[in-house]
Amino acid sequence: MKNHLDWSAYRDAGMGDAYADIPRHGGDFAKAVAACIDSRVCETRGRQVMCPSYQVSGNPALSTGGRVRMLKAALSDDLAEQALADPALAEAMDLCLACKGCKRECEGNVDMVQIPPQRD
């Protein structure tokens, strides 16, 4: 697995409301995190695949959107390096099962499988 993925596809992102919440730090990675439109579909319980760790725990921080919100907060902080080392963020990212349910079901096409390696 690559430790640092290529987010250059997001280089020209940032036009329109969908990218109004791009974090201040993180460059193209921050734009990828900003793909979340915060619809919270990932926090509904039921027959969907997304997100198994949320479905089992009921903890919104373990949903796709919860993980993205924590990453956005960390990348918006002027102390992004320390914020990315937050144990709560590490735990949420570590509990991602890499099932790709988010990629299939998320309206914003957030793919958490690609995002966790970026924090290393």
Backbone as XML, in Angstrom:
<?xml version="1.0"?>
<chain id="A" units="angstrom">
  <residue number="1" name="MET">
    <atom name="N" x="0.839" y="-1.182" z="0.000"/>
    <atom name="CA" x="0.000" y="0.000" z="0.000"/>
    <atom name="C" x="0.882" y="1.243" z="0.000"/>
  </residue>
  <residue number="2" name="LYS">
    <atom name="N" x="0.497" y="2.214" z="-0.791"/>
    <atom name="CA" x="1.246" y="3.468" z="-0.819"/>
    <atom name="C" x="1.022" y="4.220" z="0.484"/>
  </residue>
  <residue number="3" name="ASN">
    <atom name="N" x="2.069" y="4.840" z="0.985"/>
    <atom name="CA" x="1.925" y="5.653" z="2.186"/>
    <atom name="C" x="1.413" y="7.044" z="1.866"/>
  </residue>
  <residue number="4" name="HIS">
    <atom name="N" x="1.678" y="7.509" z="0.670"/>
    <atom name="CA" x="1.257" y="8.855" z="0.286"/>
    <atom name="C" x="0.629" y="8.777" z="-1.093"/>
  </residue>
  <residue number="5" name="LEU">
    <atom name="N" x="-0.675" y="8.959" z="-1.149"/>
    <atom name="CA" x="-1.397" y="8.842" z="-2.406"/>
    <atom name="C" x="-1.371" y="10.153" z="-3.171"/>
  </residue>
  <residue number="6" name="ASP">
    <atom name="N" x="-1.619" y="10.067" z="-4.451"/>
    <atom name="CA" x="-1.602" y="11.236" z="-5.332"/>
    <atom name="C" x="-2.985" y="11.877" z="-5.355"/>
  </residue>
  <residue number="7" name="TRP">
    <atom name="N" x="-3.101" y="13.057" z="-4.785"/>
    <atom name="CA" x="-4.379" y="13.771" z="-4.743"/>
    <atom name="C" x="-4.422" y="14.866" z="-5.793"/>
  </residue>
  <residue number="8" name="SER">
    <atom name="N" x="-3.565" y="14.802" z="-6.812"/>
    <atom name="CA" x="-3.497" y="15.873" z="-7.804"/>
    <atom name="C" x="-4.801" y="16.036" z="-8.573"/>
  </residue>
  <residue number="9" name="ALA">
    <atom name="N" x="-5.645" y="15.017" z="-8.602"/>
    <atom name="CA" x="-6.938" y="15.138" z="-9.279"/>
    <atom name="C" x="-7.794" y="16.217" z="-8.626"/>
  </residue>
  <residue number="10" name="TYR">
    <atom name="N" x="-7.510" y="16.547" z="-7.388"/>
    <atom name="CA" x="-8.273" y="17.564" z="-6.668"/>
    <atom name="C" x="-7.637" y="18.948" z="-6.777"/>
  </residue>
  <residue number="11" name="ARG">
    <atom name="N" x="-6.533" y="19.059" z="-7.518"/>
    <atom name="CA" x="-5.788" y="20.311" z="-7.584"/>
    <atom name="C" x="-6.656" y="21.487" z="-8.025"/>
  </residue>
  <residue number="12" name="ASP">
    <atom name="N" x="-7.540" y="21.265" z="-9.004"/>
    <atom name="CA" x="-8.385" y="22.339" z="-9.510"/>
    <atom name="C" x="-9.728" y="22.413" z="-8.806"/>
  </residue>
  <residue number="13" name="ALA">
    <atom name="N" x="-9.935" y="21.582" z="-7.802"/>
    <atom name="CA" x="-11.185" y="21.626" z="-7.049"/>
    <atom name="C" x="-11.216" y="22.909" z="-6.230"/>
  </residue>
  <residue number="14" name="GLY">
    <atom name="N" x="-12.377" y="23.270" z="-5.816"/>
    <atom name="CA" x="-12.495" y="24.445" z="-4.968"/>
    <atom name="C" x="-13.451" y="25.462" z="-5.527"/>
  </residue>
  <residue number="15" name="MET">
    <atom name="N" x="-14.101" y="25.124" z="-6.618"/>
    <atom name="CA" x="-15.064" y="26.040" z="-7.202"/>
    <atom name="C" x="-16.462" y="25.601" z="-6.765"/>
  </residue>
  <residue number="16" name="GLY">
    <atom name="N" x="-17.258" y="26.519" z="-6.285"/>
    <atom name="CA" x="-18.636" y="26.205" z="-5.933"/>
    <atom name="C" x="-18.806" y="25.801" z="-4.484"/>
  </residue>
  <residue number="17" name="ASP">
    <atom name="N" x="-20.057" y="25.629" z="-4.097"/>
    <atom name="CA" x="-20.413" y="25.354" z="-2.714"/>
    <atom name="C" x="-19.883" y="24.020" z="-2.201"/>
  </residue>
  <residue number="18" name="ALA">
    <atom name="N" x="-19.742" y="23.038" z="-3.085"/>
    <atom name="CA" x="-19.317" y="21.714" z="-2.635"/>
    <atom name="C" x="-17.943" y="21.748" z="-1.979"/>
  </residue>
  <residue number="19" name="TYR">
    <atom name="N" x="-17.136" y="22.729" z="-2.324"/>
    <atom name="CA" x="-15.787" y="22.801" z="-1.772"/>
    <atom name="C" x="-15.592" y="24.046" z="-0.914"/>
  </residue>
  <residue number="20" name="ALA">
    <atom name="N" x="-16.685" y="24.574" z="-0.388"/>
    <atom name="CA" x="-16.595" y="25.795" z="0.411"/>
    <atom name="C" x="-15.895" y="25.550" z="1.742"/>
  </residue>
  <residue number="21" name="ASP">
    <atom name="N" x="-15.821" y="24.301" z="2.158"/>
    <atom name="CA" x="-15.287" y="23.978" z="3.482"/>
    <atom name="C" x="-13.931" y="23.275" z="3.391"/>
  </residue>
  <residue number="22" name="ILE">
    <atom name="N" x="-13.089" y="23.702" z="2.455"/>
    <atom name="CA" x="-11.770" y="23.085" z="2.319"/>
    <atom name="C" x="-10.884" y="23.547" z="3.475"/>
  </residue>
  <residue number="23" name="PRO">
    <atom name="N" x="-10.300" y="22.605" z="4.221"/>
    <atom name="CA" x="-9.414" y="22.992" z="5.327"/>
    <atom name="C" x="-8.224" y="23.827" z="4.848"/>
  </residue>
  <residue number="24" name="ARG">
    <atom name="N" x="-7.680" y="24.636" z="5.763"/>
    <atom name="CA" x="-6.573" y="25.542" z="5.419"/>
    <atom name="C" x="-5.272" y="24.813" z="5.116"/>
  </residue>
  <residue number="25" name="HIS">
    <atom name="N" x="-5.074" y="23.654" z="5.716"/>
    <atom name="CA" x="-3.831" y="22.911" z="5.556"/>
    <atom name="C" x="-4.117" y="21.590" z="4.854"/>
  </residue>
  <residue number="26" name="GLY">
    <atom name="N" x="-3.111" y="21.029" z="4.228"/>
    <atom name="CA" x="-3.250" y="19.704" z="3.646"/>
    <atom name="C" x="-3.292" y="19.664" z="2.139"/>
  </residue>
  <residue number="27" name="GLY">
    <atom name="N" x="-3.337" y="20.823" z="1.489"/>
    <atom name="CA" x="-3.277" y="20.868" z="0.028"/>
    <atom name="C" x="-4.345" y="20.035" z="-0.650"/>
  </residue>
  <residue number="28" name="ASP">
    <atom name="N" x="-3.929" y="19.229" z="-1.622"/>
    <atom name="CA" x="-4.877" y="18.421" z="-2.386"/>
    <atom name="C" x="-5.560" y="17.380" z="-1.500"/>
  </residue>
  <residue number="29" name="PHE">
    <atom name="N" x="-4.866" y="16.882" z="-0.474"/>
    <atom name="CA" x="-5.474" y="15.948" z="0.473"/>
    <atom name="C" x="-6.648" y="16.614" z="1.171"/>
  </residue>
  <residue number="30" name="ALA">
    <atom name="N" x="-6.494" y="17.879" z="1.563"/>
    <atom name="CA" x="-7.581" y="18.605" z="2.219"/>
    <atom name="C" x="-8.783" y="18.722" z="1.295"/>
  </residue>
  <residue number="31" name="LYS">
    <atom name="N" x="-8.533" y="18.894" z="0.010"/>
    <atom name="CA" x="-9.641" y="18.975" z="-0.948"/>
    <atom name="C" x="-10.360" y="17.631" z="-1.062"/>
  </residue>
  <residue number="32" name="ALA">
    <atom name="N" x="-9.617" y="16.537" z="-0.970"/>
    <atom name="CA" x="-10.236" y="15.212" z="-1.011"/>
    <atom name="C" x="-11.130" y="15.008" z="0.203"/>
  </residue>
  <residue number="33" name="VAL">
    <atom name="N" x="-10.676" y="15.451" z="1.373"/>
    <atom name="CA" x="-11.476" y="15.359" z="2.589"/>
    <atom name="C" x="-12.727" y="16.224" z="2.447"/>
  </residue>
  <residue number="34" name="ALA">
    <atom name="N" x="-12.604" y="17.359" z="1.756"/>
    <atom name="CA" x="-13.728" y="18.277" z="1.581"/>
    <atom name="C" x="-14.796" y="17.730" z="0.643"/>
  </residue>
  <residue number="35" name="ALA">
    <atom name="N" x="-14.555" y="16.580" z="0.013"/>
    <atom name="CA" x="-15.571" y="15.980" z="-0.857"/>
    <atom name="C" x="-16.811" y="15.576" z="-0.063"/>
  </residue>
  <residue number="36" name="CYS">
    <atom name="N" x="-16.674" y="15.414" z="1.237"/>
    <atom name="CA" x="-17.818" y="15.085" z="2.092"/>
    <atom name="C" x="-18.783" y="16.265" z="2.087"/>
  </residue>
  <residue number="37" name="ILE">
    <atom name="N" x="-20.051" y="15.992" z="1.753"/>
    <atom name="CA" x="-21.049" y="17.064" z="1.717"/>
    <atom name="C" x="-21.863" y="17.109" z="3.006"/>
  </residue>
  <residue number="38" name="ASP">
    <atom name="N" x="-21.481" y="16.312" z="3.994"/>
    <atom name="CA" x="-22.087" y="16.299" z="5.325"/>
    <atom name="C" x="-23.584" y="15.988" z="5.293"/>
  </residue>
  <residue number="39" name="SER">
    <atom name="N" x="-24.001" y="15.104" z="4.386"/>
    <atom name="CA" x="-25.413" y="14.707" z="4.318"/>
    <atom name="C" x="-25.773" y="13.745" z="5.444"/>
  </residue>
  <residue number="40" name="ARG">
    <atom name="N" x="-24.774" y="13.142" z="6.045"/>
    <atom name="CA" x="-24.908" y="12.204" z="7.160"/>
    <atom name="C" x="-25.655" y="10.921" z="6.792"/>
  </residue>
  <residue number="41" name="VAL">
    <atom name="N" x="-25.672" y="10.590" z="5.510"/>
    <atom name="CA" x="-26.227" y="9.307" z="5.078"/>
    <atom name="C" x="-25.462" y="8.176" z="5.758"/>
  </residue>
  <residue number="42" name="CYS">
    <atom name="N" x="-24.189" y="8.392" z="6.005"/>
    <atom name="CA" x="-23.348" y="7.383" z="6.648"/>
    <atom name="C" x="-23.727" y="7.155" z="8.107"/>
  </residue>
  <residue number="43" name="GLU">
    <atom name="N" x="-24.568" y="8.018" z="8.654"/>
    <atom name="CA" x="-24.961" y="7.881" z="10.055"/>
    <atom name="C" x="-26.393" y="7.382" z="10.202"/>
  </residue>
  <residue number="44" name="THR">
    <atom name="N" x="-26.928" y="6.784" z="9.147"/>
    <atom name="CA" x="-28.245" y="6.171" z="9.256"/>
    <atom name="C" x="-28.047" y="4.690" z="9.523"/>
  </residue>
  <residue number="45" name="ARG">
    <atom name="N" x="-28.926" y="4.137" z="10.299"/>
    <atom name="CA" x="-28.821" y="2.717" z="10.655"/>
    <atom name="C" x="-29.767" y="1.938" z="9.757"/>
  </residue>
  <residue number="46" name="GLY">
    <atom name="N" x="-29.363" y="0.769" z="9.360"/>
    <atom name="CA" x="-30.245" y="-0.038" z="8.535"/>
    <atom name="C" x="-29.506" y="-1.038" z="7.687"/>
  </residue>
  <residue number="47" name="ARG">
    <atom name="N" x="-29.976" y="-1.192" z="6.457"/>
    <atom name="CA" x="-29.492" y="-2.265" z="5.602"/>
    <atom name="C" x="-28.316" y="-1.870" z="4.723"/>
  </residue>
  <residue number="48" name="GLN">
    <atom name="N" x="-27.809" y="-0.691" z="4.854"/>
    <atom name="CA" x="-26.687" y="-0.264" z="4.014"/>
    <atom name="C" x="-25.377" y="-0.884" z="4.487"/>
  </residue>
  <residue number="49" name="VAL">
    <atom name="N" x="-24.377" y="-0.818" z="3.633"/>
    <atom name="CA" x="-23.049" y="-1.328" z="3.974"/>
    <atom name="C" x="-22.287" y="-0.304" z="4.800"/>
  </residue>
  <residue number="50" name="MET">
    <atom name="N" x="-22.410" y="0.965" z="4.448"/>
    <atom name="CA" x="-21.633" y="2.042" z="5.068"/>
    <atom name="C" x="-22.174" y="2.321" z="6.460"/>
  </residue>
  <residue number="51" name="CYS">
    <atom name="N" x="-21.446" y="2.391" z="7.406"/>
    <atom name="CA" x="-20.083" y="2.036" z="7.684"/>
    <atom name="C" x="-20.157" y="0.963" z="8.777"/>
  </residue>
  <residue number="52" name="PRO">
    <atom name="N" x="-19.588" y="-0.221" z="8.585"/>
    <atom name="CA" x="-19.742" y="-1.297" z="9.563"/>
    <atom name="C" x="-19.328" y="-0.923" z="10.988"/>
  </residue>
  <residue number="53" name="SER">
    <atom name="N" x="-18.246" y="-0.189" z="11.143"/>
    <atom name="CA" x="-17.822" y="0.168" z="12.506"/>
    <atom name="C" x="-18.837" y="1.093" z="13.164"/>
  </residue>
  <residue number="54" name="TYR">
    <atom name="N" x="-19.493" y="1.949" z="12.384"/>
    <atom name="CA" x="-20.568" y="2.789" z="12.931"/>
    <atom name="C" x="-21.803" y="1.939" z="13.209"/>
  </residue>
  <residue number="55" name="GLN">
    <atom name="N" x="-22.163" y="1.045" z="12.284"/>
    <atom name="CA" x="-23.358" y="0.219" z="12.446"/>
    <atom name="C" x="-23.287" y="-0.599" z="13.737"/>
  </residue>
  <residue number="56" name="VAL">
    <atom name="N" x="-22.111" y="-1.103" z="14.065"/>
    <atom name="CA" x="-21.947" y="-1.917" z="15.266"/>
    <atom name="C" x="-21.903" y="-1.051" z="16.521"/>
  </residue>
  <residue number="57" name="SER">
    <atom name="N" x="-21.166" y="0.054" z="16.464"/>
    <atom name="CA" x="-20.938" y="0.868" z="17.668"/>
    <atom name="C" x="-22.016" y="1.918" z="17.916"/>
  </residue>
  <residue number="58" name="GLY">
    <atom name="N" x="-22.618" y="2.444" z="16.840"/>
    <atom name="CA" x="-23.556" y="3.557" z="16.988"/>
    <atom name="C" x="-22.858" y="4.874" z="17.282"/>
  </residue>
  <residue number="59" name="ASN">
    <atom name="N" x="-21.532" y="4.866" z="17.271"/>
    <atom name="CA" x="-20.740" y="6.058" z="17.574"/>
    <atom name="C" x="-20.539" y="6.876" z="16.293"/>
  </residue>
  <residue number="60" name="PRO">
    <atom name="N" x="-21.124" y="8.091" z="16.201"/>
    <atom name="CA" x="-20.989" y="8.903" z="14.987"/>
    <atom name="C" x="-19.537" y="9.199" z="14.604"/>
  </residue>
  <residue number="61" name="ALA">
    <atom name="N" x="-18.628" y="9.203" z="15.557"/>
    <atom name="CA" x="-17.213" y="9.452" z="15.239"/>
    <atom name="C" x="-16.626" y="8.325" z="14.397"/>
  </residue>
  <residue number="62" name="LEU">
    <atom name="N" x="-17.268" y="7.164" z="14.410"/>
    <atom name="CA" x="-16.776" y="6.022" z="13.641"/>
    <atom name="C" x="-17.478" y="5.878" z="12.294"/>
  </residue>
  <residue number="63" name="SER">
    <atom name="N" x="-18.316" y="6.849" z="11.950"/>
    <atom name="CA" x="-18.935" y="6.856" z="10.623"/>
    <atom name="C" x="-17.973" y="7.518" z="9.643"/>
  </residue>
  <residue number="64" name="THR">
    <atom name="N" x="-18.244" y="7.356" z="8.368"/>
    <atom name="CA" x="-17.412" y="8.017" z="7.356"/>
    <atom name="C" x="-17.401" y="9.520" z="7.596"/>
  </residue>
  <residue number="65" name="GLY">
    <atom name="N" x="-18.570" y="10.100" z="7.800"/>
    <atom name="CA" x="-18.662" y="11.543" z="8.035"/>
    <atom name="C" x="-17.970" y="11.973" z="9.312"/>
  </residue>
  <residue number="66" name="GLY">
    <atom name="N" x="-18.063" y="11.152" z="10.358"/>
    <atom name="CA" x="-17.390" y="11.471" z="11.610"/>
    <atom name="C" x="-15.884" y="11.525" z="11.438"/>
  </residue>
  <residue number="67" name="ARG">
    <atom name="N" x="-15.354" y="10.568" z="10.701"/>
    <atom name="CA" x="-13.915" y="10.562" z="10.429"/>
    <atom name="C" x="-13.518" y="11.793" z="9.617"/>
  </residue>
  <residue number="68" name="VAL">
    <atom name="N" x="-14.325" y="12.103" z="8.602"/>
    <atom name="CA" x="-14.024" y="13.267" z="7.767"/>
    <atom name="C" x="-14.100" y="14.551" z="8.585"/>
  </residue>
  <residue number="69" name="ARG">
    <atom name="N" x="-15.101" y="14.670" z="9.461"/>
    <atom name="CA" x="-15.210" y="15.885" z="10.291"/>
    <atom name="C" x="-13.986" y="16.047" z="11.184"/>
  </residue>
  <residue number="70" name="MET">
    <atom name="N" x="-13.490" y="14.935" z="11.754"/>
    <atom name="CA" x="-12.283" y="15.018" z="12.588"/>
    <atom name="C" x="-11.070" y="15.421" z="11.752"/>
  </residue>
  <residue number="71" name="LEU">
    <atom name="N" x="-10.949" y="14.867" z="10.551"/>
    <atom name="CA" x="-9.831" y="15.241" z="9.675"/>
    <atom name="C" x="-9.922" y="16.701" z="9.258"/>
  </residue>
  <residue number="72" name="LYS">
    <atom name="N" x="-11.130" y="17.168" z="8.924"/>
    <atom name="CA" x="-11.305" y="18.576" z="8.546"/>
    <atom name="C" x="-10.898" y="19.486" z="9.695"/>
  </residue>
  <residue number="73" name="ALA">
    <atom name="N" x="-11.330" y="19.126" z="10.912"/>
    <atom name="CA" x="-10.982" y="19.945" z="12.078"/>
    <atom name="C" x="-9.472" y="19.973" z="12.278"/>
  </residue>
  <residue number="74" name="ALA">
    <atom name="N" x="-8.837" y="18.820" z="12.138"/>
    <atom name="CA" x="-7.381" y="18.758" z="12.314"/>
    <atom name="C" x="-6.666" y="19.567" z="11.248"/>
  </residue>
  <residue number="75" name="LEU">
    <atom name="N" x="-7.121" y="19.467" z="10.001"/>
    <atom name="CA" x="-6.459" y="20.172" z="8.904"/>
    <atom name="C" x="-6.779" y="21.659" z="8.886"/>
  </residue>
  <residue number="76" name="SER">
    <atom name="N" x="-7.826" y="22.068" z="9.592"/>
    <atom name="CA" x="-8.163" y="23.491" z="9.674"/>
    <atom name="C" x="-7.402" y="24.175" z="10.801"/>
  </residue>
  <residue number="77" name="ASP">
    <atom name="N" x="-6.815" y="23.379" z="11.669"/>
    <atom name="CA" x="-6.070" y="23.883" z="12.819"/>
    <atom name="C" x="-4.680" y="24.334" z="12.371"/>
  </residue>
  <residue number="78" name="ASP">
    <atom name="N" x="-4.232" y="25.454" z="12.892"/>
    <atom name="CA" x="-2.887" y="25.924" z="12.563"/>
    <atom name="C" x="-1.813" y="24.969" z="13.084"/>
  </residue>
  <residue number="79" name="LEU">
    <atom name="N" x="-2.177" y="24.119" z="14.017"/>
    <atom name="CA" x="-1.248" y="23.124" z="14.547"/>
    <atom name="C" x="-1.598" y="21.752" z="13.966"/>
  </residue>
  <residue number="80" name="ALA">
    <atom name="N" x="-1.788" y="21.686" z="12.661"/>
    <atom name="CA" x="-2.269" y="20.474" z="11.993"/>
    <atom name="C" x="-1.428" y="19.248" z="12.328"/>
  </residue>
  <residue number="81" name="GLU">
    <atom name="N" x="-0.121" y="19.408" z="12.442"/>
    <atom name="CA" x="0.743" y="18.259" z="12.751"/>
    <atom name="C" x="0.335" y="17.610" z="14.072"/>
  </residue>
  <residue number="82" name="GLN">
    <atom name="N" x="0.147" y="18.430" z="15.114"/>
    <atom name="CA" x="-0.243" y="17.883" z="16.408"/>
    <atom name="C" x="-1.683" y="17.383" z="16.379"/>
  </residue>
  <residue number="83" name="ALA">
    <atom name="N" x="-2.554" y="18.106" z="15.672"/>
    <atom name="CA" x="-3.963" y="17.719" z="15.608"/>
    <atom name="C" x="-4.129" y="16.364" z="14.927"/>
  </residue>
  <residue number="84" name="LEU">
    <atom name="N" x="-3.309" y="16.086" z="13.928"/>
    <atom name="CA" x="-3.387" y="14.796" z="13.245"/>
    <atom name="C" x="-2.887" y="13.653" z="14.124"/>
  </residue>
  <residue number="85" name="ALA">
    <atom name="N" x="-2.179" y="13.971" z="15.197"/>
    <atom name="CA" x="-1.680" y="12.953" z="16.125"/>
    <atom name="C" x="-2.672" y="12.654" z="17.248"/>
  </residue>
  <residue number="86" name="ASP">
    <atom name="N" x="-3.857" y="13.263" z="17.214"/>
    <atom name="CA" x="-4.882" y="13.071" z="18.242"/>
    <atom name="C" x="-5.252" y="11.585" z="18.337"/>
  </residue>
  <residue number="87" name="PRO">
    <atom name="N" x="-5.189" y="10.999" z="19.532"/>
    <atom name="CA" x="-5.514" y="9.577" z="19.686"/>
    <atom name="C" x="-6.941" y="9.226" z="19.245"/>
  </residue>
  <residue number="88" name="ALA">
    <atom name="N" x="-7.898" y="10.136" z="19.433"/>
    <atom name="CA" x="-9.279" y="9.870" z="19.009"/>
    <atom name="C" x="-9.361" y="9.747" z="17.490"/>
  </residue>
  <residue number="89" name="LEU">
    <atom name="N" x="-8.617" y="10.597" z="16.788"/>
    <atom name="CA" x="-8.576" y="10.526" z="15.327"/>
    <atom name="C" x="-7.908" y="9.224" z="14.887"/>
  </residue>
  <residue number="90" name="ALA">
    <atom name="N" x="-6.811" y="8.877" z="15.528"/>
    <atom name="CA" x="-6.104" y="7.634" z="15.186"/>
    <atom name="C" x="-7.006" y="6.421" z="15.403"/>
  </residue>
  <residue number="91" name="GLU">
    <atom name="N" x="-7.743" y="6.413" z="16.507"/>
    <atom name="CA" x="-8.639" y="5.286" z="16.791"/>
    <atom name="C" x="-9.733" y="5.184" z="15.726"/>
  </residue>
  <residue number="92" name="ALA">
    <atom name="N" x="-10.350" y="6.323" z="15.387"/>
    <atom name="CA" x="-11.413" y="6.316" z="14.377"/>
    <atom name="C" x="-10.891" y="5.818" z="13.033"/>
  </residue>
  <residue number="93" name="MET">
    <atom name="N" x="-9.702" y="6.271" z="12.653"/>
    <atom name="CA" x="-9.130" y="5.846" z="11.377"/>
    <atom name="C" x="-8.740" y="4.368" z="11.416"/>
  </residue>
  <residue number="94" name="ASP">
    <atom name="N" x="-8.196" y="3.926" z="12.535"/>
    <atom name="CA" x="-7.781" y="2.530" z="12.655"/>
    <atom name="C" x="-8.969" y="1.571" z="12.602"/>
  </residue>
  <residue number="95" name="LEU">
    <atom name="N" x="-10.149" y="2.033" z="13.007"/>
    <atom name="CA" x="-11.327" y="1.170" z="13.010"/>
    <atom name="C" x="-12.054" y="1.140" z="11.669"/>
  </residue>
  <residue number="96" name="CYS">
    <atom name="N" x="-11.522" y="1.827" z="10.673"/>
    <atom name="CA" x="-12.049" y="1.717" z="9.311"/>
    <atom name="C" x="-11.710" y="0.314" z="8.811"/>
  </residue>
  <residue number="97" name="LEU">
    <atom name="N" x="-12.714" y="-0.423" z="8.363"/>
    <atom name="CA" x="-12.513" y="-1.805" z="7.929"/>
    <atom name="C" x="-12.089" y="-1.931" z="6.474"/>
  </residue>
  <residue number="98" name="ALA">
    <atom name="N" x="-11.985" y="-0.809" z="5.774"/>
    <atom name="CA" x="-11.582" y="-0.799" z="4.360"/>
    <atom name="C" x="-12.537" y="-1.605" z="3.484"/>
  </residue>
  <residue number="99" name="CYS">
    <atom name="N" x="-13.828" y="-1.556" z="3.809"/>
    <atom name="CA" x="-14.825" y="-2.333" z="3.069"/>
    <atom name="C" x="-15.278" y="-1.635" z="1.787"/>
  </residue>
  <residue number="100" name="LYS">
    <atom name="N" x="-14.988" y="-0.341" z="1.679"/>
    <atom name="CA" x="-15.367" y="0.496" z="0.537"/>
    <atom name="C" x="-16.872" y="0.744" z="0.453"/>
  </residue>
  <residue number="101" name="GLY">
    <atom name="N" x="-17.602" y="0.494" z="1.550"/>
    <atom name="CA" x="-19.029" y="0.817" z="1.579"/>
    <atom name="C" x="-19.246" y="2.300" z="1.363"/>
  </residue>
  <residue number="102" name="CYS">
    <atom name="N" x="-18.361" y="3.127" z="1.891"/>
    <atom name="CA" x="-18.475" y="4.581" z="1.718"/>
    <atom name="C" x="-18.328" y="4.961" z="0.248"/>
  </residue>
  <residue number="103" name="LYS">
    <atom name="N" x="-17.400" y="4.360" z="-0.440"/>
    <atom name="CA" x="-17.173" y="4.664" z="-1.854"/>
    <atom name="C" x="-18.417" y="4.332" z="-2.677"/>
  </residue>
  <residue number="104" name="ARG">
    <atom name="N" x="-19.100" y="3.227" z="-2.309"/>
    <atom name="CA" x="-20.297" y="2.817" z="-3.041"/>
    <atom name="C" x="-21.526" y="3.631" z="-2.668"/>
  </residue>
  <residue number="105" name="GLU">
    <atom name="N" x="-21.659" y="4.032" z="-1.404"/>
    <atom name="CA" x="-22.915" y="4.604" z="-0.940"/>
    <atom name="C" x="-22.874" y="6.092" z="-0.616"/>
  </residue>
  <residue number="106" name="CYS">
    <atom name="N" x="-21.703" y="6.659" z="-0.441"/>
    <atom name="CA" x="-21.592" y="8.076" z="-0.071"/>
    <atom name="C" x="-21.957" y="8.969" z="-1.254"/>
  </residue>
  <residue number="107" name="GLU">
    <atom name="N" x="-22.817" y="9.955" z="-1.011"/>
    <atom name="CA" x="-23.230" y="10.893" z="-2.061"/>
    <atom name="C" x="-22.059" y="11.723" z="-2.574"/>
  </residue>
  <residue number="108" name="GLY">
    <atom name="N" x="-21.082" y="11.966" z="-1.717"/>
    <atom name="CA" x="-19.913" y="12.747" z="-2.108"/>
    <atom name="C" x="-18.761" y="11.884" z="-2.604"/>
  </residue>
  <residue number="109" name="ASN">
    <atom name="N" x="-18.981" y="10.572" z="-2.673"/>
    <atom name="CA" x="-17.962" y="9.613" z="-3.108"/>
    <atom name="C" x="-16.703" y="9.647" z="-2.247"/>
  </residue>
  <residue number="110" name="VAL">
    <atom name="N" x="-16.882" y="9.891" z="-0.965"/>
    <atom name="CA" x="-15.741" y="9.843" z="-0.048"/>
    <atom name="C" x="-15.268" y="8.391" z="0.020"/>
  </residue>
  <residue number="111" name="ASP">
    <atom name="N" x="-13.978" y="8.187" z="-0.102"/>
    <atom name="CA" x="-13.396" y="6.848" z="-0.064"/>
    <atom name="C" x="-12.398" y="6.789" z="1.089"/>
  </residue>
  <residue number="112" name="MET">
    <atom name="N" x="-12.866" y="6.337" z="2.247"/>
    <atom name="CA" x="-12.015" y="6.303" z="3.439"/>
    <atom name="C" x="-10.834" y="5.352" z="3.283"/>
  </residue>
  <residue number="113" name="VAL">
    <atom name="N" x="-10.936" y="4.383" z="2.402"/>
    <atom name="CA" x="-9.828" y="3.443" z="2.202"/>
    <atom name="C" x="-8.594" y="4.180" z="1.703"/>
  </residue>
  <residue number="114" name="GLN">
    <atom name="N" x="-8.783" y="5.214" z="0.913"/>
    <atom name="CA" x="-7.647" y="5.976" z="0.410"/>
    <atom name="C" x="-7.157" y="7.018" z="1.404"/>
  </residue>
  <residue number="115" name="ILE">
    <atom name="N" x="-8.010" y="7.450" z="2.303"/>
    <atom name="CA" x="-7.640" y="8.552" z="3.194"/>
    <atom name="C" x="-6.734" y="8.138" z="4.357"/>
  </residue>
  <residue number="116" name="PRO">
    <atom name="N" x="-6.973" y="7.035" z="5.091"/>
    <atom name="CA" x="-6.123" y="6.742" z="6.249"/>
    <atom name="C" x="-4.627" y="6.718" z="6.000"/>
  </residue>
  <residue number="117" name="PRO">
    <atom name="N" x="-4.115" y="6.160" z="4.890"/>
    <atom name="CA" x="-2.651" y="6.161" z="4.718"/>
    <atom name="C" x="-2.058" y="7.567" z="4.657"/>
  </residue>
  <residue number="118" name="GLN">
    <atom name="N" x="-2.880" y="8.556" z="4.356"/>
    <atom name="CA" x="-2.385" y="9.918" z="4.245"/>
    <atom name="C" x="-1.944" y="10.490" z="5.584"/>
  </residue>
  <residue number="119" name="ARG">
    <atom name="N" x="-2.472" y="9.979" z="6.687"/>
    <atom name="CA" x="-2.147" y="10.573" z="7.984"/>
    <atom name="C" x="-0.813" y="10.103" z="8.532"/>
  </residue>
  <residue number="120" name="ASP">
    <atom name="N" x="-0.217" y="9.060" z="7.920"/>
    <atom name="CA" x="1.075" y="8.548" z="8.399"/>
    <atom name="C" x="2.202" y="9.507" z="8.107"/>
  </residue>
</chain>
